[in-house]
Amino acid sequence: MTDFQLFFNIQKHVYWWPIEQGAIFFCEYVREDFRKSLFDEFSIPFADNLHRAVEKRQAEYLAGRYCAKNALRAINADVPIISSGKHREPLWPVGVVGSISHSSDTAIACVSKSPRILGIGIDLEKTIDSETCNKIERMILTDRDQKNMSHLIMPKEKYFSLVFSLKESFFKAAFNQVGEYFDFDAISIIELNETEFFARFIINRDLSEKLKKGDILTGLYKQLTEKLVVTVIFIYDNNLN
């Protein structure tokens, strides 16, 4: 078997959610079978900031950029070097918005060239253990987030991990509009539908000209495995129909 065949267990386009002029590409990989030569094989430049990175980070970066290239090809977008900005955000081709996420053995990328979509955020999150939840709960969950738990079937750890992931996805989707870091309390979950797998959330303060306090948006999620969830958020330009 080639290094390519050893590294990837699964690599495929997925169609979990409808995306205007968009695509999602997903992979599962074996970190122990990572080789630096795969960067050349996939024609992915070895970024400068990877030279001092541990092998785990190099493998994650490779898998994420590989997913991004395949997602871009699916929408017939030019596939240039997908470099990173000063905040390590992917820099997409003109006219394209997108997002990349990875865990220790999975990666995913979502892109679109629809002019209606201002931003995309996607996030893979493994279930966070109860000890960690208790340590960082007040940093992540607002009072409104915490109140939702009493109405849900899912265990606290899964709820916490899902909300954490949704907030990570929102940060990625909103970053181009906001232009700076903002805290987890910027949004609160107001509805979590466990049968149709979506969440509605409210923005708690003005973030940008198009993301105002009181705006309500929707996030989508899918439980990939017992311990792995993926969330996605699309921010639309309401002035375009």
N, C-alpha and C positions, 0 to 999 in steps of 0.2 A: 504494500500500500504506500501511496505517496504521503508526504507530510501534510498535504492538503486534506487527504481522506482521513488521516489520523486525527487532525485537529478538529474537524467539524463532525459532530454526530448528526445534526440536523441543520439545514439551511434552506429557507423557503420564503416565498411571499405568503402573507396571511391576509385574510379578508374579514377580520373580526368586526370592523366598523366601516360604514360608508365614509369615504373621504373625497371631497371634491378635487378632481384632477390630482389625486394623490395615490400614495402607495406605502405599504409597510413591509419591511423585510426583517425576518427573525432568524436567529441561529442559536444552536447549542454547541458548545465547544469543550474540548478537553484541555485544560490549562497545562497539564503535565506533558502534552504533546506539542506545546508551542515551540516554534523555532523562529529565530530572527529572519531566516531566509524567506519566510512566508510574506514578509513585507515586499520583497522583490517579486515574488511569485504573483501577488495580487496587485502589483503596481501601486502600492501605498507607501508614500514617503515615510521614512523613519523620523518622526518629529524631533527637533532639537531637545525638547524637554523630556524625551524618553531615555536619553543616554544615561542619566543617573537614576532612572526609575527602576523599581524592582520588576522582576519578570512578570509578576501578576498584573501590574499596571500595563506593561507592554502588550500582554495578551489581550487585555480588555480593550485597549485602544485599537489594536488590530481588528478585533471582532466587530467593534462598533463602526469603524470606518468602512469595513467590508460590507456591513449591512447598509450603510449610507450609500455607497456606490451602487449597490444593486437596486435600492429603492429609487435612486435618481434615474437609473437606466429605464426603470419601469414607466416613468412619466416622460421619457424622451428628453430629459434635461442633460445638458452638457455635464460631463463628469470630470471636473478639474480636480486639483489638489484641494481637499477639504481641510484647510488649515484651522487654527484656533485663534480666537481673539484674546485680549488681555485678561479676560476672566475665564479663559479655557472653554468658551462657548464655540461650537462649530461655526465656521463662516461659510454660508451656503452661496451657490451661484445667484446672480441677479435674477429676481423674479421668483425665487424659491424660498419657502420657509420650511423648517424641519427641526427635528430633535433626535438625539441619540441617547440610549441608556444601556447599561450593562451591569451584570452581577458577576459573581466569580466564575460562572459557567454558561451564561446566556447573554445575548446582546440583541438589540432591536433598534431600528431607525424608522422614522415616519416623516414623509415629505409631501409637499403639495406646491403646485404652481397656480393655485386659484387666487385671483386678486381679492376675493372676499375674505380669505384667511390671513389675518394679521400675524398670528403666532401659533405654534404647535409646541406642546410639551408632552413628552412621554417618559415613563419611569417604570423600571423593574424594581421590585422590592421584596426581599425575603422577610418572612414573619419575624418581627423583633421580639426577643424573649422578654418575659415578665419583669426580670430584674432591670433591664435597660429601660423598659417602658416606665417603670416607677421612677427611675432616675431623671429622665428627660421629659416626663409627661407635661409638666408645667411650661416647658419651653416650646412645646409643639401644639398642645391643645388649648383652645380658648374655652371659656366657661360654656359657651354655646356648643362647642364640639363635645365636651364632656357630658352635657345633658342628653345628647343623642344616644349615648351608650345604653341607657335604661330601656330603650325601645327596640333594641336589636337582638337578633338571635345569635349572631357571631360572637365568639369570645373576645374579650378585651384586647388581647394581643393582636388579633387579626384586624380589629377595628382600628387600633392605634397605627398599625403598619399601613393600612389602607389610607387613612387620613394623612399620614406622613407622606405617602406616595402621591396622593392627590395634590398636596401642597407643593411638593417638589415639581410635579408636572406643571402646576400653575406658574411657579417661578420661572421655569424654562420658557413657557409660552408667553409670559408677560415681559420677559427681560428686555427684548428689543424696544418695547414701548416705554418701559420705566427707565432703563439705562443704568440702574444701580441695584445693589442688594437691598432686600427688604426682609423683614422677619416673618415667622410663621403665623403670627397673629394678624397678618394683613387680610386673611380670609377666615370664614367660619362655615362649617358644614351646616346646612339647614334641612337637608333631606338626604337620606341614604336608602335607596331602593335595593333590597337584597334579592329580589326576584327578577328585576329587569336590569340590574347591574349598572346603575348610574347614581350620581350624586349631584345635588344642587348646592351651590355655595354662594355666599354673599361677600362682597368686598367691604372691609371695615373702615377704610380710609381712602382718600384720593391717592391714586398711584400714578396716573398720567392723564392726559387730556381725554383718552378714550377708555380709561379704567377708573371709574368714579365710585366713591363711597355709595353703597346701596345697590350697585349693579349686581345682578344675579346671573351666574354662569352655570354651565353643566359640565361635569366630568364623567367619563366612562371608565369602567374597569372590567377586568376578566381575571378570574382565579386560574392561573395556568397549572399549578400543582397545589397540593395541600399547603405548601409553605412559600409559594411564589405568586405574587400578584403583579399585574401590569395595569397602569392607568394612563389615560390620554385626555388632554384638554385642547380644544380648538378655540381660539379667540377670533371672532368674526368682526368684520367691519359692517356695522349696522347701517351705514349709509349706502352700501351697495346691495342690490337685490339679486 
